[in-house]
């Protein structure tokens, strides 16, 4: 696939992801277009026809052999019809009142082809105003010509057809057209702004981007429920039930971590497998990944302990520590396999009679200190989509490796619904298959 196609697809994804921003700017463009039309409504035009009778001397001055040529005398009359003298006289009957410059901008005088007829067109915001302007200028011109103030030959004029009708775009159609153009322009501006901002935004959104940043696969991407207080965490411990999709993804994550057959077949009491779930102090959504994983494992009948480890940012896990600190509220029978504990120091001890211990730890995004967390059998990194950059993930991976551990996988909280990637999750090892016998053909037997 070409690079241009990839760029176009990504641009469309970015615009769709920020569709609310684009929609707001489109709405503002629509309102701006409607406001412009209401402030300056479309003008209607009406015309009056004036017959001009030129003198014999003026007729003799007309060019011969060209019907398209304009009689110089008639051209002079067009200039006179647009003169200040004619317009100032017309202003006396024009309603509403306006300046000569405004009236001149609303009047257009032309000659009808192959005739001595002038077309005086007037524009107004209403049909009556357009008709009044055209008739006022036509009457003023006829009066001016009849007054005998014109030199260079006798000229007579009369109103052949007064302005009686006006035509032009309706207000509704102009509102529709201008409003749509404004909405399109606003959407275009919004799309350009979104693309420009997204180019500077270095936070990772797609699963493949998150996985590629540190070369670790995304084990699961699920929706999270981040409680804001201790009562909310207690409710999560007792009532959390993932949807079918999230439940399946959590099962696959446990299988990849070596907890095969999540139906307890692979567990022995006191097996002591522990899983550390690291997240950033600024990423509140990812903090719920560890508790939700522990509650899910307990709901499957796995004796599970949820332990809040020593933290770099205690304020981030304050409500979670309160909910897990004994005496904690009694858990429901469904979560009877779940135990809660808090550790304020590095310790490798685990809860007795538990097959799985989930240790929740929060580290700083700039200077992560893994030494302040409990050692575990495996470590995963929890991150919310569009919450962290590749540099921040790399710092945590480096800190984990410096203490003799490795990040086994990544858990993504609240994945982008428009993300088509998978996080490059490797396939689980398939059981070895017994080689089937093959039929031998074309063999010969040696006879003696």
N, C-alpha and C positions, 0 to 999 in steps of 0.2 A: 504494500500500500504506500502511496506517495506521501511525502512529508506535507504537501499542501492539503491532502485529504485529512491527515491527522490533525493539522492545525485547525481546519474548518470544524471537524467534529469536536475538538476540545473547546473551540470558541462557542459553539452552540451549547455545549454542556455548561459552560460558565454562565452564559446568558440565561439558560433555563434554571440554573441553580440560584441565580439572583433575579428571578422573575418578579419578585415583589418590588424591587428597586426599579426595574424596567417598567413595570406596570404603573408605579407612582409617577414616574416622569412622563409616561404616555398620557396619563390622566391630566397632569399639569399642562401638557401640550394641547390636549383637547380643550381644556378650560381657557387657555390663552387664545386659541383660535376662535372659540365662541365669543370670548370677550372682545376680541378685535372686530368681529362682524357686528356685534351689538353696539360697539362704540362708533364704528363707521359702517353703517348699513349699506347695502348695495343701492346704487342710484338707478332710477327709472328715467327713460328718455322719451320725449315726445317732440314731434316736429310740426312746424307750420310752413306752408308753401306760399311764397310771395311771387307774383308775376311782375316782371320788370319790362316796361316798354321803352326801348331806347330810341333816341332821335335818329333822323336819317344820316346825320354826320357820324354818329356813333356806329350805325350799321355799316357805313362805308369803310370804317376803320377795322372791321372784323376780318380776320385772315380767311383766305379762300382755299378750297380744296382739302380741308382737314376737319372732319366732323368732331374729332377728339380734341381739337384746339379750343381754348377758352377765349371768348371775346374779351379783349382788353377792357372794354367799357364795363362788361359784366364783372370782370375781376375787380374793377374799381368799386363796384357796388358791394361786393363781398367785404372789401376793406371798410367801406363806410358803415355797413351793418354791424361791424365789430368795433366801431370807433367809440371813444369815450362819450361823445355827444349823444349817440343813440342809446348807449347802455345807461348813462346817467338819467336820461329821460324815462327809460324803462323801469328804473328802480322805484319810481313813484307808485307803480302798481304791483310790484313784486312782493309777495308775502311768503315767508318772513323777510324782514329787511336784511340786507347784506351789503358788502362793499362792492365797488366796481370790479376789483380784482377777482373777488369770489364769483361775481356774476359772469365775468369773462371766461373763467375756468369752466363754467357750466353751460356755455353757449358755443355752438359750432355752426358756422354758416358755410354752405357749399352750394354749388350750382348743379342743377339737374342736367344730365348729359343731353346735348343736342337741343337745348331749349333755353329760353330766357327766364327761367324760373329759379329762384333761390330757395334752398331748404334751410330753414333756421331751426336747429335742434336745441332743446333745453333739457337739462338734467336736474332732477330733484329727488328727494328722499321719498316722496309720495307722488302718486299719479297727478293729483291736483297741483302740486308744486311744479312738477315738470311741465305740465300743460300751461300753467300760468306764466312761467318764465319764457317759454317759446312764443306765446301769444303777445306778451308784453314787449319783447324785443321786436317782433314782426310789426306790431302796431306803431312802435316808436320809430322804426326805420321808414315805414310808409309816411308817417307824419313828417319826418325829417326831409324826405325826398319831395314831398308835396309843398314844403315851405319855400322852395325855390332857392335854398342856400347852396345848391350844387352848381358849380361852374363847369364849363366845357360842354354844354349841350343840354337840351331838355330831356329829362328822365321822368317817367311816370311809373308808379308802382301801386299795386293793390294786393290785398290778402286774398289769395286764390283759395286756400283751404286752411282754416284755423286748426290748431292742435286740439284734438278731442280725445285722443287715446294715448296711453303711455305703455311702454314695454320695457322689459329688463328682467334680470334674474330675480327670483323670489327670495325672500329672506330665509325661508326654510331650506331651499337648495344651497344657498350660500353658507348657511350655518353647517349643513351636512358636509359640504366639500371642504370648507376651511377647517372645520373641527377635525375631520379625518386627516387632513394634511398636518395639522398641529399634533395630533396623536402619533402619527408616523414619525414626525420629526422628533418628538419627545422620546419615543421608543428607541430611535436611532441614537440619540444623545445618551440615553441610558445604557444602551448596549456598548457604546464606545467607552463610557465611563467605567462600566463593569470590567471590560477587557483591560483597560489601562490600570485599574486598581488591582486586578487579579495578577497582572504581571509582576507587581511589586509585592504581592502577598506570597510569602514563602512557606506558609503552613501547608501541610500535606493533607489531601482530602481523599484520594483514591487508595484502595487497599494495596495495589501494586506499588504505588509511590512509597507508601509506608514500609512495605516489605523490602523494597529495593534500597531504602535509605541505609539500612544496617545489614542487609543480606539475611534477614530472618523472616520466615513465612508467617502470615496471618493465620492463626489457628481458628479463630471465630470472630465474627462481627455481629453484635447483638444490640438491641435497644436497651437502654438503661433507665432506671428510675432512681434519680438522685434525691434522697430525703434532705430536708432542710433542718430537721431537728431530731432529737433522740427518739421521740415517739414515732416519727416517720421511719427511722431505721428498724424499730421494733416491729412495726407493721410490715416492713419488707421481709423480716426474718420469718414472720408467721403466715403471710399471705402471698408472697411472690410466686407466681406461676408463669413461666415463660410461655410464649406462643409456640405453636408446633415447629415453626422454622427456627426460632432461637433455641428451643430445646434440642433439636437435632444437631445444631451447630455446636452446642455445648457438649453433647455426647461425643461428637467427632474430635473436639479439642481434648477431652479426657482420654480418648483412645490414642491420639497421637502422642500424648505425654506418657504413655505406657500403662495407663489405667484401663487396659482392655477388658471387655465384658463388664460394662458398668453395672451389671445386675448382681454384683457381689460375688460372682463366681471366681473372680481373680483376686479377691481380697481375703486376707486372714486377719483376725482380730489382733491388733497391736502391730500391724504391718509397718506402720510408721512412715508412710509416704507423705512428704510435705511439699507444698507448692507455694512459692513466693510470688505475689502479684504486685509489681512495682508500678507506680503512677506518679505523675508530676503534681506538685503542690498547687499549681494554677489550674489543673485539669480536674474540676470537681466531678464531671460526668464519669471519668475513668475510675474514680474511687469506688463506685458501686459495682464494678466488675467482679472484684474478689468476693464480696458478700453474696452477690447473685449466684456466682459459681458454687459457693459453699452451700447455699440454700438449695440449689438444684441437686447437688450431689446428695444432700441429706434427704431430699424428697424421694430419691431412688433407693433409700434404705441403707446408704453408706454411712457408717458412723463418722461424722465430720466435725472438726473443730475449726472455728473461725477465730484467728488470733490477730489482734492489732499490735504490730511490732513497734519498736521505738521509731519515732518520726523526726525528720528534720524540721517540718512545719507542723507543730502540734495543733495550731489553730485550724488547719485544714480538716483534721480528723477528730476535732473536739466532740462533735455530736455523736460520731460513731463510737468513740471511746466511752462516752457516757452510756450509750445503749449496751455496750459489751461489758461494762464494769459490774461485777457482782455487788449487791444482789440485783441481777437483771430480771426483767419481767419474765414470767413463765411463758415458754414457747408452746405452740399448739401441738397436738398429737401428731400432726402431719410432719412437723419439723422436730419430732422428739429425738432424732439422731443428730441434731445440731447442738454443739456446745460453743459458748462464747467465752473469750478470755482476752486480757490485755497484758502485754509485757512492756515494762519500762526499762528493760536492760537486755543486752545481747544474751540469748540463751538458746541452747539447742534442744532443751527438753520439750516434749510434746505432750498433749493431753492423753491420758491413759484411755485404753479401750477405744481408740479412734483409728480408723483405717486411712483417713485423709485429713491433713492439717493444712488449711489455707491461711497463709500469712499475708496480711495487707500492710504494705509499706509505701510511704510517700517520700519522694526525694525532690530536691530543688532542681529546677530546670537549668540553671547556670553552673552550679557546683554540686552535683549529686554526691552524696556520701553513703556508699553502700555498706560501710563498716558498721553503721548504726542500725542495721536491720538484722533480723534473725537468719542464720544459715538454713537453707532448705535443700531438699533433694533436687528440685528443679525451679527455675525462675522464668516467669513470663512478664512481658511489659504491656501494661494497659494504657491505651491512648484513645482519645476521642477524635473522630475525623475532623480535620481543619482546626486542631487545637495546638499542634506542636510542629516544629520545623525539623528538617533532617539533621541540622547541627545539634539540636537538643537530644534527639534520639541517639545520635552518635556519642554524645557525652555520657549518657547513661550506659550504653553498651561498653564503652571504654572503661568506665568505673567498675562495672560488673566483672569484666575480664581481669581487671587489675587485682581483684580479690579472689581470683581462682574460680570464678563461676562463669557460666555462659547463659545467654538468653535463649531459651528453647523455642520461644514463639511469641507472637504478639496477639493481644486481644483488642479489638477495635470497638469502641462504644459509639452508638448512634451513627452507623454508616450512612453515607449519602445515598438516598434511594436511586439517584441517577448514576451511581458508580457501577460500570459494567465489569470491573475487574474482580479477581478472586483473591488476590493477595499471594498468589503463587504457592498455594498449599500443596506440599508434596503428597504423593499417593502413599497410603499405608502399605507396608510390605505384604505381599501376597503369600499365602502358604504354598510351600513347594508341592508341585504336582508330580505324581508318579508317572514315569515315562511309559507310554503305551507301546505294546508290541507292534511292529511293522511287518507287513506282508512282504516276503522276499519273492521276487519274480525273476524269470530268466536264468535260473540256476540249472546246472546239469549235473548228473550223477555219473561218476566214473565206474564203468563195469569192467570186470575182469573176465 
